[in-house]
Amino acid sequence: MKHFLLFIAVFLSSNTFAASDEAPFSIRMATSQMQRFPEAWRMENPKGLRWNYTYGLVLHSLLDVHDRYTRPDMFDYALDYADTCVQEDGSIINYKVTAYSLDRVLPGRILYRIYEQTKDPKYKKAMDRIRSQFDSNPRNPDGGFWHRPNYPHQMWLDGLYMAQPFMAEYCLRHNRVNDYQIPIHQLRLVGKHTYEPEMDLFKHGYDDSKTEAWADPITGRSKHCWGRAMGWYAMAVVDVLEFTPIHEPGRNELVQLLQQLANQMKRHQDKKTGVWYQVIDRSGEKGNYLESSCSSMFTYTLLKGVRLGYLDRSYLKTAKKAYKGLLKQFIRTDANGSLSITNCCAVAGLGGEKVYRSGTFEYYISEPVIDNDLKSVGSFIKASLEMELIR
């Protein structure tokens, strides 16, 4: 009788949720995204297949939903994308090791669970191919990975989430005990170089050559703390910690780093709404706006950090206020019943060739603001899952 009741509970929890108002928000947003784009590779309306970090974030979040609620439709959605992009020899459409783009590493995270369930050797070959990028990726003299070759000498906070959780999970799954120091070193380095003591915040990026127009000629740091960059960094720290053995040298420093980031989030959380501004160090100023991707990323980090014991439980109050703010400020139910997330910064970066991105306050608030950007969709699903686990 006990096993029968357990079966009934699992069946009900995994099969009765669709996109209804009663379903958890993680399922509602994931289902809405699949309805908007029945084929995953079309999520950004590309002209052709793209192996890019935005797809990796959303599909990884859908696999998380599958793991939590047993949703084969979401697993199949991610599998279809992987099967379309990954060839039999392990090569990946739109990915080259020698392009040395950290942004192209993140989608590799979905392959761990896909290989685990399908046992198709092409996914193992693809994971190994992506891992090989770390052996020759261009670096600064202190070992910091360049964001991309067309951004030489530069480390951006964004780049840490793109690559280091993949690396940490690879170490765990393949027993590469000597490689844990790679993600630990990268996380510590970018923190060291981007940290601004006077404001106790991490700036968006760092130029080791100190020649970029956006870089301070003495410190090499960019001008501002961009919310999403800090969000990517915070998620990278908490995700790498999850895969790192408890006695690994440097792990305690990552825990302290996460605690420092959590304190910064709490300090800069908007008191009225519970969410965060696009430019953190100019919160509340004219032209600045409450932004959904960084707010979702911070909420996810705080909730997961508390759940795994890295953060004091007092942060749960901050996180719950933030999640309530996410729902009130950014989540909209459309006429067809699907969910949308609003106030998403479409894109932001530093430098470049065609249009130079200066990293000024005016620059960050001038980039387009859109609905249902993948960075906001994926991070909101992850934040929702953490809230559902806490509950």
N, C-alpha and C positions, 0 to 999 in steps of 0.2 A: 504493500500500500504506500509506503514511504517513497519508493522509487517511482511509483505511478504518479503520485502528486508532484514530485520533482519534474517528471517528464511534462506534465500538464503545464506547470509554471514556466518551464523553458519554452514550450511550444507557444504559449500565449505571448510571452515577452518578445519572441523572435519573429512571429508571423502575423500578428494583428496590427502592427504599426505600419502605416503608409505615410501619406502626407497630411493626415487629418489633424485637426486642432488638438486632439488628445495625445498625439505622438510626441516623443521628446524632440526638442529643438534640433538636436544633432541629426536625427532622421529626417525631420521636415526640411532642413536646409539641404541635406545631401540629396534627398529625393527631388527637391525643386531644381537643383543644379542638373541632375540627370534628365529632368523634363525639358529644361532649357536647351540642353545639348545631348540628344540621344546617343551621339557618338563622341567619346571623350576627346578624340584628337581635334575636334572642331571647337573646343571650348573657348578659344580666343579668336574664332573665325579666321584661321590662318589660310593662306593659299596652298600650303602643303603641310606635311607632317612636321611637328616640332617636338624635340626632346628638350624640354625646358623646365626650369624650377617651378613655375606656376602650376603646371600640370602635376608635377611631383607632389607639391603641397596638397592640392585638392584630392588627388587619388590616394595619397597616404592617409588623409583624414577619412576617406570613404572606407579604406581597409580597416581603420580603427573602429568605425561604426559596425562593420561586418563582424569584427572580433567581439564587440560588446553585445550586439543584438542578433547575431547570426543572420546576416542579410546577403544571401548568395547573389542577388542582383547587383549589389555594390561590388562584390568581389569580381563578378564577371565583367562589370564595366571597366574596372582597372585592368583585368586580364586582357580584355580586347585591345586596350591601348598598348599594353606591353607586347602583345603578340603581333600587333601591326608594326611596331617600331623595331623590335629585336629580331634579327635574322638568325638563321640556323647556326651560323659560325660564331655567334655571339656579338657580331658587329651591330651597331645601333644607328638607325637613320637619324641624321642631324647631330651625330656625336662623333668627335675625333679626339683621341687622347692628346694629340699634339696641338690641338687648339687651346688646350690648357684653360678652359673656362670652368671656374668653380660653379657657375650657374647650371652647368650641364651635369653636375654630379648628383644633385638632389633627387631627380627622378629615379635614380638607381635604388633609392630606399624602398620603393614598392616591390622590387624584384626579390627581396629576401622572403617575403611571405608568399609571393607567387611561386617561387621555386620550391618553397617548403611544401606547398599543396599540390603542385603539378609535377614536380620532379623532372621537369623538362630541362635537359642539360644546357640548352642554349641560354637559359637565364643565369646559370652558374658561370658560363663563359662570359656573359655580359658583365656580371658583377666583378669578375676578376679583371676584365678589361678596364672598367672604371677605376678599380683600385690601383691599377698600374700607373694611373695619372699622377698619383702622389709621389712616385719615385723620381720623376723628372720635372715636376711643375716648377716654373721659375720662382726663385725666392730672393728675399732681401738677405744681406749679410748675416742677420741674426736668425735666419730660417723662416721668416714670415712669407707665406704664399702670396704671390701677386694675385690680385683679383682677376685679371686677365692680361695677356701680353700687350693689349692696346691700352692698358692702364699700368704701365711699368712702375715698379717700386711701391705700388699702392696696396694698402690693406683697408678694406671697408668692413664695418661691422656686419653688413649684409652677408658677406662672403662666408662667414663662419657657419651659419645655418645651412648654407648651400652644400657644404662639403663635410664638415666634421662629425655630425651625427651618423652619416653614412660610414665614415671611417671607424668610429667607435663601435658601431654594430658589426662591421666586418671583423674587427678584432675579436669580439665576443663569439661570433658564430664560427670563426675559423681558428680560434685559439691562437691568435697572433699576439701573444702576451708582451712581446717587445715593442709593439706598435702603438700601445695606448698613449705613449708619450707624444705622438704626433698631434692628436686633437687637443690634448692638454696643453702642449706648448703653443699651439696656434691661438687658443682661447686666451691664454695668459698674455701672449705677445700683443694681440690687438687691444686688449684691455690696458696694458701698460702704455701703449703709444697713443691711444685716443682719449685717455682719461684727462679731464680738466679739473685740477684740484680746487680752483677758486669757486667753481659752481657745483662741484661734486656730481659731474655727469660725464658720459662718454660721448665724444663728438662722432660724427658720421664716419669720417675716414682719416687716413694718415698717409702722407707721402714721404717715404724715406729719403728721396732725393731733395725734397723741400723746394722743388722748382715749379710745381703747379701753381697757377694763379689763385686757386681756392685754398692753398696750404699756407699756414703761418710759416714765415721764413726761418723761424727759430725752432719751433716745436714740430712743424710738419703737419699739425692737426688742421682739420677743416673748421669752419666757423661756428657751426651749430650742432645741437643734438636733435637730429631728425627722429621723430617718434618711431617710424617703422624700422629704421636701422637698429635702434635700441631694442625693439621688439624681436627682430631676427636674432640678435645677439643673445638676448635673455632666453629665448626658446632653445638656442644652440646649447647654452650652458646646462639647462635642466635636462635636455635630451641626452647629451653626452654623459652626464652624471648617471643616468639610468643604466647605461651599458658599461660603466667603468667599475672594476673591482674595488671593493671598499678599502683595501690596503695599498692601492696603487699610489706611488709617490706623486704628489701634486693634486690628488683628488680633493683633499681638504681645502686647498686654495680655491678650487672651483666652487666648493660649497660656500666659502666666504665671499667669493665673487657674486654668486647668486644672491646671497643675503644683502650685499651692497646694492645690487640692482633692485631688489625688492624694496629696500628702503627708499631708493630714488623714486620708484613708482608710487609708493605711498605718499611721499612728500609732494609730488607733482600731480597727483590725482585731482581732477576738478571737483571741488567740494560739493557743488550743486548737482552735477549730473553723474559723477562717479567714473567718468571716462577720461580720455586724455587728448591733448592737442597735437596737431600736426608737427609743430616745432616746440619741443618740450621746454627749452630754456626761454621761450617767449610766450609761455602759456597765458592766455587771457588778453593778449595784445590785439589791437585792431587788425583785422585781416586774417589772423590766425583762426583755425577752425577745429572743432572736435572731429577726430578722424577714426574710422572704424577698424582699419587693419591693425594699427598699433594698439588700440584699445583691446581688441580681441587677443592679440599676442601677449600683452601684459596679463590679461585675465587668465589665460591658459597657463602661463608661467607661474603665477601666484598659486593657483589651485593645485597644479601638479607638484609644485615645490612643497606645499603644505602636506599633500597626500603622501608623498614619499619621505617626509620627515626632514627635508633640508631646511625648511622655513618654519619659524614659530607659528603656532596655530592662531596667534593674534592677527596674522595676515589674512585669515579666512574672512574676517569682517571686511577688509579692504576688497578682497576678491568678490565677495557676494554683492557688495555695493557696485562694483564694476560690472558684474554680469547683469544685474538689474538695469544698469545704465545702458548696456549694449542693447537690451531688448527695447528699452524706451526710446533711445536716441536714434538707433540705426535700423531696426528690424521692421519691415513693412510686409503686410499680407496683401498680395495682389488680388485682382478680381477673380482669377482662376483658382485661388486658394494657395498658390505657391508663395514661398517666402523670398524676399529680396533683402539685401543689405546695402545700405546707402552710405554716402559720404566716404567713399574710398578714394584715396590718392592714387591716380592711375599709375604714376611712375615718378621716380626721382633718382638722381645719381650725381656724380661729380665729374667735371671735365667733359671730355668727348671731342669729336672732330667737327661734325656738321653744325651742331648747335652747342656752344660751350655752356656747361652747367656750373654756375659760379659758386653754388653752395651758400648764397646769401639768404637771409630771411625772406626777401622779396621773391627769390627764385622758388623756394619751397612752397610758398602759398600761391604761386602762379601756375603750378602744374594742374592739369585737368582733374576734376573731381567727378567720379562716376559711380554708378550702381553696379553691384555684383562683380566687382573685380575679383579675380581668383585669389589674390592674397587675402582679401577680407573673407571670402567664402570659406576657404580652407581653414584659416585660423579661428573663425567663429565656430565651425564644426568641432574643432579640437577643444576650444574653450567650453562648448556646450557639453561635450562628452565628460570633461573633467568635472563640471558642475553636477552632472547626472551621477558620476561615481561618488562624489562627496555626499550627495543626498542619500 
